[in-house]
Amino acid sequence: MRKKIIAGNWKMNLNYAEAMAFADALVDAVDEKVSVEVVLAPPFVYLHDIVSRTQSSPFFGIAAQDCSAQLKGAFTGEVAAPMLSSIGIEFVLIGHSERRQYHNESGNLLAQKIDRALEADLIPIFCIGENKSERDLSSHFEIVSQQLKDSFFHLDPARVGECIIAYEPVWAIGTGVNASAGQAQEMHAFIRKEIGAKYDSSLAERISILYGGSVTPANAGDLFRCKDVDGALVGGASLKVADFISIIETMNSILTIA
Ligand code: PGA
């Protein structure tokens, strides 16, 4: 079975005390009954301490929200992938739509970031998804396919198997309007088909594809019951301990029944 993952992207939220209290509460709530992997993506400055607070639990992985396309050197303000792995980080978000939008990150730059991440033994969580006008024009499949070609399809098959994809339609991020289960399933199946066509279908079957965009405790069940939805990348609802735990428990109970 593909790995099921619930990832929380805190973006630029929470102060230090809040972040630490959140991590502690999560460690207490997630126990050995959980069969889903929980990933937290805090801001850079909290990463080291969050790793220390969660390392006693085998159910947690910690993600950075970004990494540099460069390996090291005179790049003020950047954080290199090997720096992240050197403090126990396991995952890194790459190509989140807010990075694409506010930092003009191109497909080519994201391809380099994925390479740096993999070289440093980090698992990239590569984010793709169309915006509202692209969806309105029904070009969403074309856009997602191009994003895969631009940043992902240069990888060797062995590397592809190490990555996670997050489908995050931009129109659903932070808007309260999530993709319906049908829309999510349709796009996840398409992404898997594209990966299968480029590589092979058994590789495509092994890759976890997360859905992101206004996931809440209320809609998580419908989304997680989709065959090709392997979990979620959660923004707003990952800032409330109770909501985030409820989303984790929803996936867990679906896995337990299955
Ligand atoms: P949201 O954010 O859950 O607040 O829509 C998702 C994301 O940006 O990853």
Residues whose N, C-alpha, C, O or C-beta is under 5 A from the ligand:
A	BS01	PGA	N9 A172 I173 G174 T175 G212 G213 S214 V215 L233 V234 G235 G236 A237
